[in-house]
């Protein structure tokens, strides 16, 4: 038995411990769905980053196939070729392409990598948090922009400067963002002009980055008894209420799926990855900075540099390959040994206590079947995602810092997100072994469409409870 319609509620960065765990707040709608249907941890992709994770989830393809390895997207081998990824960089079909081709009506609200909005017949789109400002064309069809304005007022794409606002002001703005995003989804839901409706809210991701240290007693910067100790739990409760209202706005016979692209965990600090490469003799600058400065290609003596990195929630390490990079000096036959040596050095890196930091190093060439685009040569999860990668240089005292180059941030991403499904024919109970690659096949299965053979995952509808 197939559902008449499918609603997907995406909660970016929603963590299993905050939804299913014994210390989770009471979430009557989300936990009720899980109790009636099935639920489980949803393993993210490598890397567990909003961009590319949502695109992987909706295509059933990994970052190697998509050629997108992070929020900042290297478009070639020039040293200054990074740009922010957009929908135009996703060349593989996502589920809405397949649904539209089958004549089904689709509505999308805030799904990452939908700006610029895809122009497909039967697909209504309100684009994602990467819309530059309200003057941009962020809807399809274009007239949906004015329609939305009349229905809910100004549509909010994100909260700017979410790492630098005063805590209470930021918290109020995040709640307003949550309400605004769900208001747009409820408006489209009530129209009834859809067979598949998907929305993604970014609020949980933002509130966890900003407030994790206030809420987690195990966080190294936690202060007991602080007035913001319940801010994350309260935000999950607010998201649960909004989810309940959205579900109620949908016609009877709608199956409901709730997913997150990754989870969250305490961030203990940052590793200055380019400074470490300098210290190791692999990255050479033209001059020694007198203060901390952002890493930019013009600082580098490329004729003597073997490796450099991009910072973020994980590090992307690139070799300066002869014949690939403009001034490459590492010959291709030397690269495997250099990568092995780099891996050993990174894995032996010590933390502030003198013990191994617990870094995890991945080689894209071995974890993906295809390598499209311009992949990093290594990907590094410092402290297995307990530490972020700091890209700047000029950190002469220590490569380990507690202040981050992008502003205050108390959480990093974690590998496991959440999955909930309630609807006709869905399995019951807790499921194990789920990955975000299972979502696209499950959507197509629920909508009665064949699953392309090149999708990585399998439909949840074929899985039994643990």
C-alpha positions in Angstrom: 0.0 0.0 0.0 1.4 3.4 -1.0 0.7 6.8 0.6 -1.3 9.3 -1.3 1.3 12.0 -0.6 4.7 12.2 1.1 5.8 15.0 3.4 9.5 15.3 4.3 10.6 17.5 7.2 14.3 18.1 7.1 15.9 19.4 10.4 19.5 20.2 9.5 21.9 18.8 12.1 19.2 17.2 14.3 21.0 14.9 16.6 19.8 11.4 17.7 20.5 12.1 21.4 18.3 15.2 21.2 15.3 13.3 19.7 15.6 9.6 20.7 18.0 9.6 23.6 17.1 9.2 27.3 17.9 12.8 28.0 15.9 14.1 25.0 13.2 16.7 25.7 9.6 15.5 25.3 8.7 15.9 21.6 5.2 14.6 21.3 4.9 14.9 17.5 8.3 13.6 16.4 8.5 10.9 19.1 4.9 10.0 18.4 5.7 9.5 14.7 8.7 7.3 15.7 6.5 5.2 18.0 3.8 4.6 15.4 6.3 4.0 12.6 10.0 3.4 12.4 13.1 5.4 13.3 16.8 5.1 13.7 20.2 6.8 13.4 20.9 8.0 9.8 24.6 7.8 8.9 25.7 10.8 7.0 28.1 10.9 4.0 31.8 11.7 4.2 32.2 14.5 4.9 29.1 15.1 7.1 28.6 18.7 5.9 25.2 20.3 4.9 26.7 20.9 1.5 27.0 18.2 0.1 25.0 16.0 2.4 21.5 17.1 1.4 22.4 16.7 -2.3 23.8 13.2 -1.6 20.6 12.3 0.2 18.3 13.6 -2.5 20.3 12.0 -5.4 21.5 8.7 -3.9 25.0 9.6 -5.0 28.1 10.3 -3.0 30.2 13.5 -3.0 32.7 11.9 -5.5 29.9 11.3 -8.0 28.5 14.8 -7.4 32.0 16.4 -7.5 31.0 18.5 -4.4 33.2 18.0 -1.3 32.1 20.9 0.9 30.3 24.2 1.2 33.2 25.9 -0.5 33.6 24.2 -3.8 36.9 24.0 -5.7 36.0 24.4 -9.4 39.4 23.7 -10.9 43.1 23.5 -9.9 43.9 27.1 -9.8 44.9 28.2 -6.3 42.0 30.7 -6.1 39.3 28.5 -7.6 37.1 28.0 -4.6 33.5 29.3 -4.7 30.3 28.6 -2.8 28.5 25.6 -4.3 25.0 26.2 -5.8 22.3 24.2 -7.4 24.1 24.7 -10.8 26.9 22.5 -9.5 24.6 19.5 -9.0 24.6 17.7 -12.3 23.1 14.4 -11.1 19.3 14.0 -11.0 17.7 14.5 -7.6 14.4 12.9 -6.6 12.3 15.9 -7.7 13.6 15.6 -11.3 12.5 12.0 -11.3 9.1 12.8 -9.7 8.5 15.6 -12.1 9.4 13.4 -15.1 6.7 11.0 -13.8 4.1 13.8 -13.7 4.0 14.2 -10.0 3.6 17.6 -8.3 6.5 18.7 -6.1 6.9 21.5 -3.6 10.3 22.4 -2.1 11.0 24.8 0.8 14.6 25.7 1.8 16.2 22.5 0.6 20.0 23.1 0.4 21.4 23.5 -3.0 18.1 24.7 -4.6 19.4 28.2 -5.4 19.1 29.2 -8.1 15.7 27.4 -8.1 15.4 24.6 -10.6 12.9 25.4 -13.4 10.9 22.3 -13.8 7.3 21.8 -14.8 5.2 20.8 -11.8 7.8 21.8 -9.3 7.3 24.8 -7.0 10.5 25.9 -5.2 11.3 28.3 -2.4 15.1 28.3 -2.5 17.6 27.6 0.3 19.7 29.6 2.8 22.3 30.4 0.1 20.0 33.0 -1.5 22.1 36.2 -1.4 19.2 38.6 -0.6 15.5 39.2 -1.2 16.1 40.9 -4.5 17.2 37.7 -6.1 14.8 35.4 -7.9 14.5 32.7 -5.3 11.2 31.0 -6.3 9.9 29.0 -9.1 7.7 30.0 -10.7 8.8 33.6 -10.2 5.3 34.7 -9.2 5.5 32.4 -6.1 7.7 35.1 -4.6 4.9 37.7 -4.5 2.4 35.0 -3.5 4.6 34.1 -0.5 5.0 37.7 0.5 1.2 38.2 0.6 0.8 35.0 2.6 3.5 35.2 5.3 5.4 38.5 4.8 9.1 38.6 4.2 10.7 35.2 3.7 13.8 34.7 5.8 16.7 32.7 4.3 19.0 32.5 7.3 20.2 34.4 10.4 23.2 36.5 9.4 26.1 36.7 11.8 24.8 33.8 13.9 28.2 33.4 15.5 28.5 37.0 16.7 25.1 38.2 17.9 24.4 38.6 21.6 23.0 35.2 22.8 19.5 36.3 23.6 19.1 38.4 20.5 20.4 35.5 18.4 18.0 33.0 20.1 15.0 35.2 19.4 16.1 35.6 15.7 16.5 31.8 15.4 13.0 31.2 16.7 11.7 33.7 14.3 13.6 31.9 11.5 12.1 28.6 12.5 8.5 30.0 12.5 9.1 31.7 9.2 10.4 28.6 7.4 7.5 26.5 8.7 5.0 29.2 7.8 6.1 28.9 4.2 5.9 25.1 4.3 2.4 25.3 5.9 1.3 27.7 3.2 2.3 25.3 0.4 0.9 22.3 2.3 -2.5 23.9 2.6 -2.6 24.6 -1.1 -2.9 20.9 -1.8 -1.1 21.3 -5.1 1.5 18.7 -4.4 2.2 15.0 -4.2 5.6 15.4 -2.6 6.5 18.3 -0.2 9.9 18.7 1.3 11.1 21.4 3.6 14.4 21.9 5.4 14.9 24.2 8.4 18.4 25.4 9.4 17.5 26.6 12.9 18.6 23.5 14.8 22.0 23.6 13.1 22.4 27.3 14.0 21.2 27.0 17.6 23.5 24.0 18.3 26.6 25.8 16.9 25.8 28.9 19.0 24.5 27.3 22.3 26.0 23.8 22.7 28.5 25.0 25.3 25.7 26.5 27.4 23.7 23.2 27.3 26.2 20.4 27.5 27.8 19.9 30.9 30.6 17.9 29.2 31.6 20.8 27.0 35.0 22.2 28.1 33.6 25.8 28.1 30.4 24.9 29.9 29.3 27.1 32.9 27.0 25.3 35.4 23.8 27.2 36.1 23.9 29.6 33.1 20.6 31.0 32.0 20.8 29.5 28.5 21.1 25.9 29.7 17.8 24.8 28.2 18.0 26.8 24.9 18.7 23.8 22.7 16.0 21.6 24.3 13.5 24.5 24.1 14.4 25.0 20.4 13.7 21.3 19.7 10.4 21.6 21.4 9.5 24.6 19.2 10.5 22.7 16.1 8.4 19.8 17.3 5.3 22.0 17.7 5.9 23.5 14.2 6.3 20.0 12.7 3.0 19.0 14.3 1.2 22.0 12.8 2.7 21.3 9.4 1.6 17.6 9.5 -1.9 18.8 10.5 -1.9 21.1 7.5 -1.4 18.2 5.1 -4.3 16.2 3.6 -5.3 12.8 5.0 -3.3 9.9 3.7 0.0 11.8 3.8 3.1 9.7 4.8 5.6 11.7 6.9 9.4 11.4 7.0 11.7 13.3 9.2 15.4 13.4 8.5 18.6 15.2 9.3 21.7 15.3 7.2 24.1 14.9 10.1 24.2 15.2 13.9 26.1 17.4 16.3 28.7 17.1 19.1 30.7 19.2 21.4 33.6 21.1 19.8 36.7 21.1 22.0 38.7 23.6 19.9 40.4 24.1 16.6 43.5 22.8 14.9 45.4 25.3 12.8 45.9 23.0 9.9 47.9 25.4 7.6 50.1 26.5 10.5 50.8 22.8 11.2 51.7 22.3 7.5 54.1 25.3 7.8 55.6 23.8 11.0 56.1 20.5 9.2 57.9 22.2 6.3 55.2 21.4 3.7 53.7 24.8 3.3 56.0 27.8 2.8 54.9 31.4 2.9 56.6 34.3 1.2 56.8 36.2 4.6 56.1 35.2 8.2 52.8 36.9 9.3 53.2 39.2 12.3 49.7 38.4 13.4 47.0 35.9 12.7 45.6 36.4 9.1 43.3 34.3 6.9 45.0 31.9 4.5 45.0 33.3 0.9 46.9 31.9 -2.1 48.9 35.2 -2.5 50.7 34.5 0.8 52.2 31.3 -0.4 55.6 30.6 -2.1 54.2 27.9 -4.4 57.6 27.0 -5.8 58.5 25.5 -2.4 55.1 24.3 -1.1 54.0 20.7 -1.2 50.6 20.9 0.6 48.0 23.3 1.8 44.6 23.0 3.3 41.1 24.6 3.6 39.6 24.9 7.1 36.1 24.3 8.3 34.3 21.6 10.2 36.8 19.2 8.6 40.0 19.9 6.7 40.6 19.4 3.0 44.2 18.9 2.2 45.6 19.4 -1.3 48.9 18.5 -2.7 50.7 20.9 -5.0 50.9 18.4 -7.9 53.2 19.2 -10.9 51.1 19.4 -14.1 47.9 19.8 -12.1 48.4 22.9 -10.0 49.8 26.0 -11.8 53.1 25.9 -9.9 53.1 22.3 -8.7 56.3 20.7 -7.4 55.1 17.3 -6.2 55.5 14.8 -9.1 52.6 12.4 -9.5 54.8 9.3 -8.7 55.8 10.9 -5.4 52.3 11.7 -4.3 51.3 8.3 -2.8 54.3 8.2 -0.5 53.7 11.9 0.5 50.0 11.1 1.2 51.0 8.1 3.4 53.5 10.2 5.2 51.0 13.0 5.8 48.4 10.5 7.0 50.9 9.1 9.6 51.9 12.6 10.8 48.3 13.8 11.1 47.2 10.6 12.9 50.1 11.0 15.4 49.2 14.6 16.2 48.9 15.2 20.0 46.2 17.0 21.9 46.7 19.4 24.8 47.1 16.5 27.2 50.0 15.0 25.2 47.9 12.1 24.1 46.9 11.4 20.4 44.2 13.8 19.4 42.3 10.9 17.6 42.4 12.4 14.1 40.8 10.4 11.3 42.2 10.7 7.8 40.2 9.7 4.7 41.5 9.5 1.1 38.8 10.4 -1.5 40.4 8.2 -4.0 39.7 5.1 -1.9 36.3 6.0 -0.4 34.5 7.0 -3.6 33.9 5.0 -6.7 34.2 8.1 -8.9 36.1 11.3 -8.4 34.4 14.1 -10.3 35.3 17.8 -9.9 38.4 18.8 -8.0 38.5 16.6 -4.8 40.9 17.1 -2.0 43.8 14.7 -1.7 43.0 14.0 1.9 40.1 14.8 4.2 40.8 15.1 8.0 38.4 14.9 10.9 40.4 16.4 13.8 39.7 14.6 17.0 37.2 12.5 15.0 35.1 15.7 14.6 35.7 16.9 18.2 37.9 19.7 16.8 37.4 21.9 13.8 40.0 22.9 11.1 41.2 26.5 11.4 42.6 27.6 8.0 44.4 30.9 9.0 48.1 31.3 9.5 50.2 33.3 12.0 49.4 31.0 15.0 53.0 30.9 16.3 52.2 29.9 19.9 50.3 26.7 19.3 48.4 24.9 16.5 45.6 24.1 19.0 43.2 27.0 19.8 39.9 27.5 21.6 38.9 30.6 19.6 37.8 29.9 16.0 38.5 31.9 12.9 34.8 32.2 12.0 33.6 33.4 15.4 32.2 31.7 18.5 31.1 28.1 17.9 30.5 25.4 20.4 29.6 22.4 18.3 30.9 20.4 15.3 29.0 18.1 13.1 28.7 14.4 14.0 28.2 11.4 11.7 24.7 10.3 12.7 21.6 12.2 12.0 18.0 11.1 12.5 15.4 9.2 10.5 11.7 8.8 11.2 9.0 7.4 8.9 5.3 6.9 9.5 2.9 5.9 6.8 1.3 3.0 4.9 3.5 -0.1 4.7 6.3 1.4 6.6 8.4 -0.9 8.9 7.8 -0.6 12.6 10.3 -0.1 15.4 13.9 0.9 15.5 16.0 0.3 12.4 19.7 -0.1 12.2 22.3 0.4 9.5 20.5 3.3 7.8 22.5 5.8 5.7 21.4 9.0 4.0 21.9 7.2 0.7 18.8 5.1 1.6 16.5 8.2 1.5 16.2 8.8 -2.3 15.4 5.1 -3.0 12.8 5.2 -0.2 11.1 8.3 -1.6 10.9 6.7 -5.0 9.6 3.4 -3.5 7.0 5.2 -1.5 5.8 7.1 -4.6 5.6 4.0 -6.6 8.5 4.7 -9.0 11.4 2.5 -10.0 14.7 3.0 -8.2 17.6 3.8 -10.6 20.3 1.1 -10.4 23.1 3.7 -9.9 21.7 4.9 -6.6 23.8 3.8 -3.7 21.3 3.0 -1.0 18.2 0.8 -0.7 14.7 1.5 0.3 13.9 1.6 3.9 10.6 -0.2 3.0 12.6 -3.4 2.5 14.3 -3.2 5.9 13.1 -4.9 9.1 13.3 -3.6 12.7 16.3 -4.3 14.8 
